[in-house]
Amino acid sequence: MNGAQALLKTLADAGVDVCFTNPGTSEMHFVAALDSEPRMRAVLALFEGVATGAADGYARMAGKPAATLLHLGCGLGNGLANLHNARKGKVPVLNIVGDHATSHVKYDAQLQSDIETVARNVSPGFVRTSQSTADLSRDALAALAAARGLPGQVATLILPADVSWGEGGVPCAAAPPTTASAADDATVARIAELLRSGEKVALLLGGHALRENALLPAARIASQTGAALIAECFPTRMERGAGLPNVERIAYLAELAGVQLAAYKHLVLVDAKSPVSFFAYPGRKSDLVPEGCQVHTLASPAQDAAASLHKLMQLLGTASAAPLLQPALRPVRPTGKLTAPKVCKAVAHLLPENAILIDEAITSGLMLGVMTAGCPRHDLITLTGGAIGQGLPNAVGAAVACPDRPVVALIGDGTAMYTLQALWSMARENLNVTAIIFNNASYSVLNVELDRVGAGRGGGPKARAQLDLHGPQLNFAQLAQGMGVHAVRAGTAEDFCQAFEYAQAQPGPHLIEALVPESLAGAKRRVLPWMLRALPSLPPAVAQAIKRKIAP
């Protein structure tokens, strides 16, 4: 065997059976070796950001890493944004980056770069350049062990071309995965005491704490103790819908998050990070924890969140408590001129059983959470790292991981253009994805932020032009058709519902371009910054009502 053949057999033996690729010359021996390993599925992406985002989406749904194959430092750089999202979401990814042959490095050829330095930005826990064919399989297993431990991470293995083509490759067997521990007895007892204290406590759930096996004990604890359940703003993967606890997410807008958290004296983290503002704003705090509120940790991301919550439930004696579960409830079928809230309503009205819902709708998805809360059981994937261009690649990976489940991806028009090449991969692999593109011809969220950061009231014509997607207006239906995806445009709710029903009834990928106005525009956008600034001085009940109106 050469190194590449041994590497692929090692990975397949360890359970890694999908590789999302965008290869170049230095990776040709890896590409050739793919035919020697029938267990490895190779999915071509036309842009590295699609490959990395697909690996992220795959791992979120499969519960195990996929591999990427990227070309040198430049290819890694092209895929960096979605690796950033995977890092923030603690998603396991095995990132394989080809490099020049070791003897070629000294010549500083055109594509020579410091790959390790680039990789450490998204792989702070594991970056290694394999130095010999004999060591390659062991290096790969070390990377894989780092990726799939808790917390999950992006592990980057750099593969020089001569290490790949060298003879004498030896496959290696992976060690069994390590098991994470639950919170220790003293921590559980301390949190139980808080919950019995009578003070207002919220459990902030993130990561693996948003799966059914953790949500149900959390809900039993909440029903008996009066604690609130809150989810991180951007969950990696959240199981929700009828029959599960309905957990409200922290609002994106810091002012609204402040309203949500204001009443609590204790915030208990369960595989979650203490909440901070997405950005800094002049004259405002970045830390969202209210004054006088104490932060505690039940389970860190390196611990077993579900086991920790079960342990807490047993100590509190709430195992037999009836959890508050979301009843089955769908909104009525919308009619008339199409708007972003009506798209969310239509998706909720028609969402199929066991769907995977991907939310990168930005401002157009403000109503998605409340509309879909009572839908049939589904998984929700969100933009964990804030680097837009995640949604369509995530849909590719999720559909590869779960071929029998429908994937519905709601995507803003601006973010869609970052990784539109994902549509081609969907068509090539005949994936069960319905992509919904909200075409409001604007970077709408940035129009809101222009005012929120105090950069000028409304901005001048040059400033506004940087946030406007008119002239020429994008036609996503035609772009999708050019990449082999069935696509239609919809300007009314009736047309949208018909298109969505057709997409669910027919195999393969579909795209629906929803022609909608901005959700936050005109008077709404002008009033929003003033309203947000006023929230701290308003009575709590009024502030809560405003929060529910803006971001339910």
ZAMARGU-4260 file (C-alpha; in steps of 0.2 Angstrom, whole numbers, plus 5000, padded with zeros to 4 digits):
<rodrens>
0) 5000/5000/5000 | 5005/5018/4998 | 5001/5031/5011 | 4985/5036/5004 | 4978/5019/5003
5) 4983/5015/5021 | 4975/5031/5026 | 4958/5027/5018 | 4958/5010/5025 | 4962/5016/5042
10) 4948/5029/5042 | 4935/5017/5035 | 4940/5004/5048 | 4937/5018/5061 | 4920/5022/5055
15) 4924/5038/5044 | 4914/5033/5028 | 4911/5050/5019 | 4924/5063/5013 | 4919/5080/5005
20) 4932/5084/4993 | 4939/5099/4983 | 4956/5092/4978 | 4971/5098/4968 | 4988/5091/4961
25) 4995/5087/4979 | 4980/5076/4983 | 4980/5066/4967 | 4986/5050/4976 | 4972/5052/4989
30) 4960/5054/4975 | 4966/5038/4966 | 4966/5028/4982 | 4947/5032/4984 | 4944/5017/4972
35) 4954/5006/4983 | 4942/5008/4998 | 4923/5005/4993 | 4917/5010/5010 | 4922/5028/5008
40) 4909/5039/4999 | 4917/5054/4991 | 4906/5069/4988 | 4914/5083/4976 | 4911/5101/4981
45) 4915/5115/4968 | 4921/5127/4982 | 4930/5122/4998 | 4918/5132/5009 | 4904/5119/5003
50) 4915/5104/5007 | 4919/5111/5025 | 4901/5116/5028 | 4895/5099/5022 | 4907/5090/5034
55) 4899/5101/5048 | 4881/5097/5043 | 4885/5079/5041 | 4893/5077/5058 | 4879/5087/5067
60) 4867/5074/5061 | 4877/5058/5060 | 4885/5061/5077 | 4902/5056/5070 | 4915/5065/5059
65) 4916/5066/5041 | 4933/5070/5032 | 4937/5084/5021 | 4950/5085/5007 | 4957/5102/5003
70) 4971/5108/4992 | 4985/5117/5001 | 4984/5133/5012 | 4974/5142/4999 | 4960/5129/4998
75) 4960/5128/5017 | 4958/5147/5017 | 4943/5146/5006 | 4935/5134/5018 | 4939/5143/5033
80) 4923/5152/5037 | 4913/5136/5038 | 4927/5127/5049 | 4925/5142/5060 | 4906/5138/5062
85) 4910/5120/5065 | 4923/5125/5079 | 4910/5137/5087 | 4897/5123/5087 | 4910/5110/5094
90) 4907/5099/5079 | 4919/5085/5075 | 4927/5087/5058 | 4943/5078/5052 | 4951/5091/5040
95) 4963/5084/5028 | 4974/5097/5019 | 4986/5092/5006 | 5003/5100/5005 | 5018/5100/4993
100) 5030/5085/4994 | 5043/5088/5009 | 5057/5090/4996 | 5048/5103/4987 | 5045/5115/5001
105) 5062/5123/5001 | 5058/5130/4983 | 5044/5141/4989 | 5034/5137/4974 | 5019/5148/4970
110) 5006/5139/4981 | 5018/5136/4996 | 5011/5143/5012 | 5011/5141/5031 | 4997/5129/5032
115) 4999/5125/5050 | 4997/5144/5055 | 4981/5145/5044 | 4974/5129/5052 | 4977/5134/5070
120) 4963/5147/5068 | 4950/5134/5067 | 4959/5119/5074 | 4967/5126/5090 | 4967/5109/5098
125) 4975/5098/5085 | 4986/5102/5070 | 4999/5090/5063 | 5009/5088/5048 | 5012/5070/5045
130) 5031/5067/5042 | 5032/5050/5035 | 5021/5037/5026 | 5025/5024/5040 | 5017/5037/5053
135) 5003/5043/5043 | 4989/5031/5049 | 4994/5034/5067 | 4993/5053/5064 | 4976/5051/5056
140) 4970/5041/5071 | 4977/5054/5083 | 4967/5068/5073 | 4951/5057/5073 | 4952/5054/5092
145) 4954/5073/5095 | 4939/5077/5083 | 4927/5065/5091 | 4930/5068/5109 | 4920/5080/5120
150) 4920/5094/5116 | 4920/5090/5097 | 4932/5100/5087 | 4940/5102/5070 | 4956/5092/5069
155) 4968/5096/5054 | 4979/5083/5047 | 4991/5090/5034 | 4996/5077/5021 | 5012/5081/5011
160) 5011/5073/4993 | 5026/5062/4996 | 5019/5055/5012 | 5003/5051/5002 | 5012/5043/4987
165) 5026/5034/4997 | 5026/5015/4998 | 5025/5005/5014 | 5009/5012/5021 | 5002/5002/5036
170) 4984/5004/5041 | 4981/5005/5060 | 4966/5001/5071 | 4958/5014/5081 | 4956/5013/5100
175) 4938/5013/5106 | 4931/5031/5109 | 4933/5038/5126 | 4917/5040/5137 | 4913/5057/5144
180) 4909/5058/5163 | 4894/5066/5171 | 4896/5081/5183 | 4903/5076/5200 | 4893/5073/5216
185) 4898/5090/5224 | 4893/5100/5208 | 4876/5091/5207 | 4872/5094/5225 | 4877/5112/5224
190) 4865/5115/5209 | 4851/5105/5218 | 4853/5117/5232 | 4851/5132/5221 | 4835/5124/5213
195) 4828/5121/5231 | 4832/5139/5236 | 4816/5147/5230 | 4826/5160/5220 | 4824/5162/5201
200) 4835/5150/5192 | 4837/5147/5173 | 4845/5132/5165 | 4854/5138/5150 | 4856/5123/5138
205) 4867/5121/5123 | 4876/5108/5113 | 4871/5090/5118 | 4859/5096/5131 | 4847/5101/5117
210) 4844/5082/5112 | 4829/5073/5119 | 4839/5062/5131 | 4844/5078/5140 | 4829/5089/5137
215) 4816/5077/5145 | 4826/5077/5162 | 4828/5095/5161 | 4810/5098/5159 | 4806/5086/5173
220) 4817/5097/5184 | 4809/5113/5178 | 4791/5107/5181 | 4795/5102/5199 | 4807/5117/5204
225) 4800/5131/5194 | 4817/5134/5185 | 4816/5141/5167 | 4824/5132/5152 | 4833/5143/5140
230) 4843/5138/5124 | 4858/5146/5117 | 4855/5159/5103 | 4862/5148/5090 | 4861/5129/5094
235) 4872/5117/5085 | 4858/5104/5084 | 4841/5106/5093 | 4828/5092/5094 | 4811/5100/5095
240) 4792/5099/5090 | 4777/5091/5097 | 4780/5080/5111 | 4796/5088/5117 | 4799/5103/5129
245) 4798/5119/5120 | 4814/5129/5125 | 4815/5147/5120 | 4831/5152/5113 | 4841/5168/5119
250) 4837/5182/5107 | 4850/5188/5094 | 4848/5206/5099 | 4857/5209/5115 | 4843/5221/5121
255) 4830/5208/5119 | 4841/5195/5128 | 4843/5207/5142 | 4824/5207/5144 | 4824/5187/5144
260) 4837/5186/5157 | 4833/5201/5168 | 4823/5191/5182 | 4835/5177/5186 | 4846/5177/5201
265) 4856/5161/5195 | 4860/5155/5178 | 4866/5137/5177 | 4876/5132/5161 | 4873/5114/5154
270) 4885/5112/5139 | 4883/5130/5136 | 4893/5146/5136 | 4889/5161/5147 | 4879/5173/5136
275) 4888/5188/5128 | 4882/5200/5115 | 4886/5195/5097 | 4895/5212/5094 | 4901/5226/5104
280) 4890/5242/5104 | 4895/5260/5110 | 4890/5262/5128 | 4883/5245/5131 | 4889/5230/5140
285) 4895/5215/5131 | 4891/5203/5145 | 4872/5198/5145 | 4872/5191/5162 | 4861/5203/5173
290) 4868/5213/5187 | 4867/5202/5203 | 4865/5186/5193 | 4877/5172/5197 | 4883/5160/5184
295) 4886/5141/5189 | 4891/5126/5178 | 4882/5109/5179 | 4891/5102/5164 | 4905/5108/5154
300) 4906/5104/5135 | 4919/5091/5140 | 4906/5082/5151 | 4891/5072/5147 | 4876/5084/5148
305) 4862/5071/5148 | 4870/5060/5161 | 4873/5076/5172 | 4855/5081/5170 | 4849/5063/5174
310) 4860/5064/5190 | 4852/5080/5195 | 4835/5074/5192 | 4838/5059/5203 | 4845/5069/5217
315) 4830/5081/5216 | 4818/5067/5216 | 4809/5073/5200 | 4811/5058/5189 | 4792/5055/5190
320) 4787/5073/5187 | 4777/5076/5172 | 4787/5087/5160 | 4779/5102/5151 | 4778/5096/5133
325) 4774/5106/5117 | 4757/5100/5110 | 4754/5097/5092 | 4750/5113/5084 | 4752/5120/5066
330) 4747/5137/5059 | 4734/5139/5046 | 4739/5139/5028 | 4743/5157/5023 | 4736/5166/5008
335) 4739/5182/4998 | 4755/5192/4994 | 4770/5183/5000 | 4780/5190/5015 | 4794/5182/5026
340) 4782/5178/5040 | 4770/5169/5028 | 4784/5159/5021 | 4788/5153/5039 | 4770/5150/5042
345) 4768/5139/5026 | 4784/5129/5031 | 4776/5126/5048 | 4759/5121/5040 | 4767/5109/5028
350) 4783/5103/5037 | 4785/5084/5035 | 4788/5072/5048 | 4806/5070/5055 | 4812/5084/5045
355) 4829/5092/5047 | 4826/5111/5047 | 4841/5122/5043 | 4839/5141/5048 | 4850/5153/5040
360) 4836/5165/5035 | 4843/5179/5046 | 4830/5193/5048 | 4817/5183/5037 | 4817/5169/5049
365) 4811/5179/5064 | 4795/5170/5065 | 4801/5153/5061 | 4804/5147/5079 | 4787/5151/5085
370) 4778/5145/5069 | 4787/5128/5070 | 4786/5125/5089 | 4771/5113/5087 | 4776/5105/5071
375) 4780/5086/5070 | 4797/5081/5078 | 4811/5089/5069 | 4830/5094/5071 | 4835/5112/5070
380) 4852/5117/5064 | 4858/5135/5066 | 4872/5147/5062 | 4884/5143/5076 | 4898/5154/5072
385) 4890/5168/5063 | 4900/5166/5047 | 4886/5167/5034 | 4886/5154/5020 | 4884/5139/5031
390) 4866/5134/5027 | 4867/5127/5010 | 4883/5117/5013 | 4875/5111/5030 | 4860/5104/5020
395) 4872/5094/5008 | 4880/5086/5023 | 4864/5083/5033 | 4856/5075/5018 | 4871/5063/5015
400) 4870/5059/5034 | 4851/5056/5034 | 4846/5051/5016 | 4828/5045/5022 | 4824/5062/5031
405) 4818/5078/5022 | 4830/5092/5023 | 4822/5110/5022 | 4835/5124/5022 | 4829/5142/5024
410) 4842/5154/5018 | 4844/5173/5015 | 4848/5179/4998 | 4865/5187/5004 | 4871/5172/5013
415) 4865/5160/4998 | 4878/5169/4987 | 4892/5164/4998 | 4891/5145/4994 | 4878/5144/4980
420) 4889/5130/4972 | 4881/5118/4985 | 4866/5117/4974 | 4877/5108/4961 | 4882/5095/4974
425) 4864/5093/4979 | 4860/5089/4961 | 4875/5078/4958 | 4871/5067/4973 | 4852/5068/4970
430) 4849/5074/4988 | 4833/5076/4997 | 4834/5095/5000 | 4822/5109/4998 | 4831/5125/4998
435) 4820/5141/5001 | 4829/5157/4997 | 4822/5173/5004 | 4825/5186/4990 | 4822/5203/4998
440) 4837/5211/4988 | 4845/5217/5004 | 4858/5213/5017 | 4843/5217/5029 | 4852/5213/5045
445) 4866/5225/5041 | 4854/5239/5038 | 4848/5236/5056 | 4865/5235/5062 | 4870/5251/5054
450) 4858/5261/5065 | 4862/5250/5081 | 4880/5253/5081 | 4878/5272/5080 | 4887/5273/5063
455) 4875/5287/5056 | 4856/5289/5055 | 4851/5279/5040 | 4868/5281/5032 | 4871/5290/5015
460) 4869/5284/4998 | 4886/5276/4997 | 4884/5267/5014 | 4866/5261/5009 | 4873/5254/4992
465) 4885/5242/5001 | 4869/5234/5010 | 4858/5234/4994 | 4856/5219/4982 | 4846/5228/4969
470) 4853/5232/4952 | 4855/5219/4946 | 4843/5209/4956 | 4847/5191/4958 | 4837/5177/4950
475) 4840/5161/4961 | 4828/5150/4951 | 4838/5153/4935 | 4854/5150/4945 | 4848/5134/4952
480) 4842/5128/4936 | 4859/5131/4929 | 4866/5119/4942 | 4853/5105/4939 | 4841/5109/4953
485) 4823/5111/4950 | 4818/5128/4955 | 4803/5140/4954 | 4799/5158/4960 | 4785/5162/4971
490) 4777/5179/4974 | 4761/5173/4983 | 4758/5162/4998 | 4747/5151/4986 | 4762/5149/4974
495) 4774/5145/4988 | 4763/5132/4996 | 4760/5123/4979 | 4779/5123/4976 | 4783/5117/4993
500) 4771/5103/4992 | 4778/5098/4975 | 4795/5098/4982 | 4790/5086/4996 | 4782/5074/4984
505) 4796/5073/4971 | 4813/5066/4973 | 4829/5075/4972 | 4833/5093/4977 | 4822/5108/4974
510) 4824/5127/4976 | 4810/5139/4980 | 4814/5157/4978 | 4802/5167/4989 | 4800/5185/4983
515) 4797/5195/4999 | 4799/5212/5006 | 4812/5215/5020 | 4805/5210/5037 | 4813/5225/5045
520) 4811/5240/5034 | 4804/5258/5033 | 4796/5264/5049 | 4800/5247/5058 | 4818/5249/5055
525) 4819/5267/5060 | 4809/5264/5076 | 4819/5248/5081 | 4835/5256/5088 | 4825/5269/5098
530) 4813/5255/5105 | 4828/5244/5110 | 4837/5258/5119 | 4821/5261/5129 | 4819/5243/5135
535) 4829/5244/5151 | 4818/5259/5157 | 4801/5250/5153 | 4791/5240/5166 | 4796/5222/5164
540) 4779/5216/5158 | 4779/5229/5144 | 4797/5225/5139 | 4793/5206/5138 | 4778/5210/5127
545) 4789/5220/5115 | 4802/5206/5115 | 4788/5193/5110 | 4782/5205/5097 | 4799/5207/5089
550) 4807/5190/5091 | 4794/5178/5098
</rodrens>
